[in-house]
Amino acid sequence: QVQLVESGGGLVQPGGSLRLSCVPSRSIRSIYFMGWYRQAPGKQRELVAAITSGGNTNYADSVKGRFTISRDNAKNTVYLQMNSLKPEDTAIYYCNAAHLSDSWWGRGTQVTVSS
């Protein structure tokens, strides 16, 4: 079992930035896939960005050029840097880790983009 602890959410004005952090309870070097998902009210959970242990990244079209996912092995943390935030980015953001046939979720952190 892997616990994931997210932090960094909050209220920000349109055009602003936030950085989310996700810290797993075991070394990220041993986890193949880590990603950020989000779920807005009344909508399905969707993949926002993902990164593999080899450093390959993938982004939803709606966030390309604005969001950046990265992993810092020394700090055992995965980040999601979110710039140029829009009201439609408002959602609960969840960290996900997956390795072989196992998958784990964090409890989520709220991101609200509003003036």
Sequence and secondary structure as in RCSB ss.txt:
>XXXX:A:sequence
QVQLVESGGGLVQPGGSLRLSCVPSRSIRSIYFMGWYRQAPGKQRELVAAITSGGNTNYADSVKGRFTISRDNAK
NTVYLQMNSLKPEDTAIYYCNAAHLSDSWWGRGTQVTVSS
>XXXX:A:secstr
   EEEE  EEE TT  EEEEEEESS GGG SEEEEEEE TTS  EEEEEEETT  EEE GGGTTTEEEEEETTT
TEEEEEE S  GGG EEEEEEEEETTEEEE   EEEEE  
